[in-house]
Structures are given as C-alpha cells and as structure tokens.
Amino acid sequence: MQPLLESIFQFLYIVLPIVSIGLAINILMTFTIKFAGKIGKPLIYTSGIIGVPIHELSHVIMCIIFKHKIQEVRFFKPDKDNNTLGYVLHVYNKKSLYQRAGSFFIGIAPIVVGALLMIVLLNLITPTTSSSISRVLALKFASNGSTLNRIGSVFVCTMHMVIAFFNPKNLLDPGWWIFTIIACCIAMHMRLSASDIKGSITGIIVVVLILFIINIIIQVLFGNTSLREYLNSFYTSCSYIMTVMLFSLLFNVIVFLFFAILSPLLKQKPTITQKPQQDDQGSEGTDIET
C-alpha cells in the first residue's frame, strides 16, 4: 500500500504545480488581453512569432520521445476561423502503456519545456545574470527534509531568483533586456490549450501505474533505504523544475503589469465579465491505433 500511496503523491507533486501555474498563466493572459484593448490580438500575434513555435516544438519533442506518430505540424499558422496560431496532430497506439503515458507529458510540455528553455537562454544571452541566479539555486534550495520544507524552499528560492534577476546592475546589460523580451514572448504562449489538457488526462492513470511499478521494483530489489534515496532525488528534481516554472511565471506578471499600467492611456477599460479569450495554440492527439 505504501508504494501505491507514494506513487499517487509523486504524481500530485508533479501535477498540482503545473496545473496551478497553468491556471495562473491563463488568468494573467486573459486580463492582459483585456487591458491591452485594441492591441490585444496584435500583441498575441506578434509575441506568437517567438512563443508559438516554441509551444508547438515542446509538443513535437515529447511526441518523439514517447514515439507518437506526428501527422502534421504547423509551428506558426494563424487561423482566425479556428482561433489558433499553431498545432501538432499526432496519433498513438492505445495498447502501448509507454505511449499512453506520453500523452500526459505531451500535454504539459509547453509549461515545462518553456520554463527550462528560459533558463538555457538566460545562460546564453546574459551569463552574468545567470551566474547570480545559479548561486541562489545552490545556496537557498533545501534538497532534503519534509515536503513542507521542500515547498517552502521552492518559494524562498524563487523569491531570491527574482531579486537576483532585478539587480540594478543587470539593467545596464543589453543582453538582460533582450532576454526579458524573448522570455515574455515565450511565457505568453506557455498557457495550456483545451486540447493540451484533454490530451494529458488520457495518460494520468498510466503515469501513476508506472511510478508504482518503479517504486515496487526498487523496494523489492534494493530495499527501503534505496527507495527513500530514489524518492528524495525524485522530489528534489521536481522541486528544481517547480522553482524554474515559478520563475518563468514572472514574465507573465511583467506583461500583465505593463498593460495594466498602460490601460488608461489606451482609452479602453477592461471588462472582466466577458467570456475568457479562447486558446491560441495547442496540440491535438487522435486516439487511433497505429
């Protein structure tokens, strides 16, 4: 029973942060577009030149890893009729547990891959800022302890990353400004579309089952001590990714605040009772056997 409960907890430790951050991104982007008024849609299209291909590429990468057959890819193809900017059509074998589990990771890919890509770009474009943030990760993060300690460390570490990022010295670095613009474009299109969420749901049970099998194998073959070490490494890795995702959310906040401040100048008040903006890009998976 313990390995099964642990597997469910592992899954929740992965899913809940992604769902929470995804929801926050959707809410921020909905209000950003309303505050932007008439330039809301042009803003989405312009930022989509960078953000949408990365969104779709994240789906493609996971499709390749989990052996889904890609039928068609459009990295950036605005379609006003369907209200989409890009898409990936893929199919998989329903009899394959590996491919079914892949549906989950393909669905959540834009948030995870987008956040990790930001860290890579930060290191390439402005290494000085990246070094200061890396030192924060090394010094502030608690890799051991209870779940509450880990979660607390995630928020503390994210706060220090934000402080390090907005160091006044960084504002004099042209690379910092270039990275911030690119990161905002990526962040604006990390939101999960309805098709992303629908696709990920099909792999939930399989992911829990795979985690359970791994836990059982480690416990039987190597004992409880090795299982605890494995779980500690698992939660530590997830916590690092969670920290990076929270940091990436910063750029959605930047865009939101920018247009919230400019809203009076745009002479169009936001109406928060309107129907939320439809998803602007997504991945589609077709459940047919291959």
Wavefront OBJ file of the C-alpha trace (Angstrom):
o trace
v 0.000 0.000 0.000
v 2.856 2.394 0.804
v 4.393 2.273 -2.725
v 0.949 2.944 -4.231
v 0.254 5.923 -1.958
v 3.762 7.191 -2.603
v 3.167 6.895 -6.343
v -0.035 8.929 -6.097
v 1.767 11.541 -4.010
v 4.607 11.668 -6.548
v 2.094 12.258 -9.299
v 0.368 15.032 -7.370
v 3.746 16.629 -6.678
v 4.225 16.818 -10.437
v 0.698 17.767 -11.460
v -0.519 20.288 -8.876
v 2.253 22.854 -9.507
v 1.805 22.550 -13.278
v -1.980 22.913 -13.017
v -1.634 25.887 -10.654
v 0.943 27.663 -12.800
v -1.003 26.871 -15.971
v -4.164 28.330 -14.418
v -2.256 31.426 -13.294
v -0.854 31.924 -16.805
v -4.327 31.614 -18.349
v -5.812 34.131 -15.906
v -2.949 36.603 -16.360
v -3.116 36.355 -20.154
v -6.907 36.756 -20.195
v -6.698 40.012 -18.257
v -3.589 41.151 -20.142
v -5.505 40.936 -23.437
v -8.435 42.849 -21.912
v -6.155 45.572 -20.562
v -4.370 45.768 -23.918
v -7.671 46.636 -25.589
v -7.448 47.033 -29.357
v -3.809 45.964 -29.444
v -4.578 42.739 -27.551
v -4.819 40.482 -30.595
v -1.873 42.097 -32.402
v 0.079 41.559 -29.175
v -0.733 37.846 -29.243
v 0.145 37.527 -32.928
v 3.424 39.448 -32.578
v 4.600 37.584 -29.482
v 3.447 34.365 -31.136
v 6.176 34.645 -33.759
v 8.557 33.550 -30.994
v 6.250 31.912 -28.454
v 4.041 29.696 -30.625
v 6.845 27.768 -32.405
v 8.394 27.017 -29.006
v 4.993 25.916 -27.675
v 4.488 23.550 -30.598
v 8.115 22.397 -30.604
v 7.685 21.274 -26.990
v 4.820 19.029 -28.136
v 6.927 17.696 -31.003
v 9.851 16.863 -28.699
v 7.606 14.871 -26.374
v 5.906 13.154 -29.313
v 9.321 11.964 -30.493
v 10.399 10.852 -27.006
v 7.195 8.871 -26.450
v 7.008 7.554 -30.019
v 3.767 9.211 -31.042
v 3.360 9.399 -34.817
v 3.292 13.035 -35.923
v 0.850 13.562 -38.780
v 1.079 17.300 -39.246
v 2.860 20.244 -37.629
v 2.210 23.947 -38.006
v 4.680 25.888 -35.890
v 3.060 29.222 -36.683
v -0.062 29.405 -38.834
v -2.664 31.876 -37.589
v -6.210 30.745 -38.306
v -8.896 33.286 -37.414
v -11.722 30.829 -38.078
v -10.460 28.281 -35.516
v -8.778 30.922 -33.342
v -5.459 29.038 -33.372
v -1.891 30.078 -34.092
v -0.326 26.640 -34.482
v -0.909 22.965 -33.824
v 0.509 19.446 -33.771
v -1.550 16.482 -34.948
v -0.334 13.150 -33.622
v -1.604 9.609 -33.098
v -0.502 6.760 -30.854
v -1.073 3.101 -30.118
v -3.598 2.774 -27.280
v -2.205 -0.665 -26.432
v 1.195 0.824 -25.543
v 1.479 1.934 -21.906
v 4.560 3.950 -22.792
v 2.732 5.894 -25.492
v -0.350 6.373 -23.300
v 1.855 7.798 -20.541
v 3.383 10.063 -23.167
v 0.008 11.735 -23.719
v 0.319 13.278 -20.261
v 3.801 14.670 -20.867
v 2.919 15.881 -24.371
v 0.002 17.852 -22.912
v 2.004 19.622 -20.189
v 5.123 20.110 -22.324
v 4.665 23.858 -23.080
v 4.991 24.852 -19.408
v 7.905 22.558 -18.524
v 9.903 22.939 -21.752
v 9.189 26.675 -21.960
v 10.447 27.258 -18.419
v 13.587 25.154 -18.915
v 14.310 26.899 -22.220
v 14.208 30.254 -20.436
v 16.997 29.120 -18.118
v 19.060 27.959 -21.106
v 18.535 31.279 -22.903
v 19.329 33.203 -19.732
v 22.708 31.463 -19.598
v 23.398 32.091 -23.303
v 22.217 35.701 -23.583
v 23.161 37.156 -20.211
v 25.589 34.824 -18.396
v 26.253 37.348 -15.616
v 22.612 37.303 -14.516
v 22.526 33.540 -14.963
v 25.543 33.112 -12.645
v 23.909 35.118 -9.868
v 20.709 33.061 -10.173
v 22.702 29.803 -10.193
v 24.321 30.794 -6.914
v 20.851 31.335 -5.454
v 19.797 27.838 -6.524
v 22.907 26.345 -4.953
v 22.624 28.178 -1.642
v 18.909 28.562 -0.991
v 17.418 25.259 -2.065
v 16.794 22.510 0.501
v 17.278 19.129 -1.155
v 16.423 17.183 1.983
v 13.713 17.314 4.601
v 9.939 17.136 4.670
v 7.643 18.011 1.815
v 6.709 21.282 3.513
v 10.405 22.174 3.792
v 10.880 21.492 0.093
v 7.846 23.534 -0.911
v 8.959 26.350 1.375
v 12.400 26.250 -0.206
v 10.839 26.464 -3.658
v 9.091 29.745 -2.828
v 12.082 31.177 -0.966
v 14.390 30.237 -3.811
v 12.031 31.733 -6.407
v 11.873 34.980 -4.443
v 15.667 35.212 -4.326
v 15.874 34.392 -8.038
v 13.541 37.316 -8.779
v 15.619 39.626 -6.571
v 18.814 38.490 -8.299
v 17.227 38.946 -11.729
v 16.195 42.548 -10.986
v 19.578 43.548 -9.607
v 20.058 47.202 -10.736
v 23.399 46.252 -12.315
v 21.570 43.922 -14.712
v 19.541 46.822 -16.121
v 22.714 48.159 -17.739
v 23.239 44.897 -19.637
v 21.683 44.938 -23.164
v 21.524 41.137 -23.002
v 19.228 41.387 -19.977
v 16.709 43.435 -21.960
v 16.911 41.128 -24.969
v 16.345 38.093 -22.758
v 13.418 39.746 -20.951
v 11.621 40.487 -24.242
v 12.175 36.944 -25.547
v 11.155 35.424 -22.201
v 7.928 37.457 -22.177
v 7.074 36.179 -25.671
v 7.708 32.585 -24.568
v 5.794 32.989 -21.305
v 2.728 34.437 -23.032
v 2.361 31.209 -25.017
v 3.116 28.686 -22.269
v -0.596 28.520 -21.493
v -2.198 25.112 -21.945
v -4.977 24.924 -24.500
v -8.109 22.818 -24.051
v -6.657 20.175 -26.367
v -3.435 20.105 -24.308
v -5.386 19.426 -21.114
v -7.648 16.866 -22.766
v -4.656 15.007 -24.179
v -2.768 14.912 -20.872
v -5.746 13.438 -18.994
v -5.571 10.217 -21.028
v -2.132 9.439 -19.614
v -2.754 10.139 -15.919
v -3.576 6.591 -14.765
v -0.711 5.117 -16.765
v 1.807 7.560 -15.242
v 0.688 6.614 -11.719
v 0.962 2.925 -12.649
v 4.497 3.371 -13.994
v 5.584 5.255 -10.861
v 4.082 2.469 -8.753
v 5.953 -0.221 -10.691
v 9.248 1.654 -10.347
v 8.723 2.049 -6.591
v 7.932 -1.652 -6.194
v 10.989 -2.735 -8.200
v 13.358 -0.509 -6.225
v 11.873 -1.587 -2.893
v 11.995 -5.321 -3.709
v 15.437 -5.359 -5.328
v 17.298 -2.738 -3.301
v 15.313 -2.249 -0.062
v 13.617 0.636 1.707
v 16.801 2.693 2.059
v 17.332 2.793 -1.699
v 13.643 3.613 -2.201
v 13.944 6.588 0.145
v 17.055 7.788 -1.686
v 15.289 7.484 -5.021
v 12.221 9.352 -3.731
v 14.425 12.086 -2.292
v 16.120 12.530 -5.690
v 12.730 12.492 -7.414
v 11.238 15.206 -5.209
v 14.420 17.293 -5.389
v 14.379 17.219 -9.194
v 10.676 18.109 -9.276
v 11.302 20.970 -6.836
v 14.016 22.429 -9.066
v 11.665 22.287 -12.057
v 8.879 23.798 -9.934
v 11.181 26.682 -8.990
v 12.060 27.334 -12.628
v 8.376 27.281 -13.611
v 7.515 29.791 -10.894
v 10.365 31.988 -12.090
v 9.004 31.814 -15.648
v 5.627 32.995 -14.356
v 7.373 36.272 -13.511
v 7.371 37.250 -17.186
v 3.608 36.812 -17.480
v 3.323 39.122 -14.480
v 5.616 41.673 -16.177
v 3.447 41.738 -19.317
v 0.262 41.933 -17.234
v 1.532 44.862 -15.132
v 2.837 46.678 -18.210
v -0.565 46.705 -19.896
v -2.454 47.254 -16.642
v -0.473 50.471 -16.182
v -0.938 51.489 -19.825
v -4.639 50.637 -19.852
v -5.871 54.187 -19.084
v -3.713 55.527 -21.917
v -5.186 53.006 -24.348
v -8.620 54.538 -23.646
v -10.397 51.212 -23.322
v -11.443 49.961 -19.939
v -11.146 46.206 -19.322
v -14.445 44.371 -18.898
v -13.753 41.400 -16.675
v -17.185 39.862 -17.179
v -16.557 38.943 -20.801
v -16.004 35.393 -21.940
v -12.327 34.430 -21.481
v -10.066 34.516 -24.530
v -10.042 31.241 -26.420
v -6.886 29.152 -26.539
v -4.422 30.416 -29.098
v -2.466 27.280 -29.793
v -2.440 23.644 -28.894
v -1.621 20.042 -29.542
v -4.157 17.575 -30.792
v -3.905 13.840 -30.239
v -6.114 11.347 -32.016
v -6.790 8.070 -30.244
v -6.386 5.656 -33.117
v -4.255 2.583 -33.124
v -1.120 2.636 -35.212
l 1 2 3 4 5 6 7 8 9 10 11 12 13 14 15 16 17 18 19 20 21 22 23 24 25 26 27 28 29 30 31 32 33 34 35 36 37 38 39 40 41 42 43 44 45 46 47 48 49 50 51 52 53 54 55 56 57 58 59 60 61 62 63 64 65 66 67 68 69 70 71 72 73 74 75 76 77 78 79 80 81 82 83 84 85 86 87 88 89 90 91 92 93 94 95 96 97 98 99 100 101 102 103 104 105 106 107 108 109 110 111 112 113 114 115 116 117 118 119 120 121 122 123 124 125 126 127 128 129 130 131 132 133 134 135 136 137 138 139 140 141 142 143 144 145 146 147 148 149 150 151 152 153 154 155 156 157 158 159 160 161 162 163 164 165 166 167 168 169 170 171 172 173 174 175 176 177 178 179 180 181 182 183 184 185 186 187 188 189 190 191 192 193 194 195 196 197 198 199 200 201 202 203 204 205 206 207 208 209 210 211 212 213 214 215 216 217 218 219 220 221 222 223 224 225 226 227 228 229 230 231 232 233 234 235 236 237 238 239 240 241 242 243 244 245 246 247 248 249 250 251 252 253 254 255 256 257 258 259 260 261 262 263 264 265 266 267 268 269 270 271 272 273 274 275 276 277 278 279 280 281 282 283 284 285 286 287 288 289 290
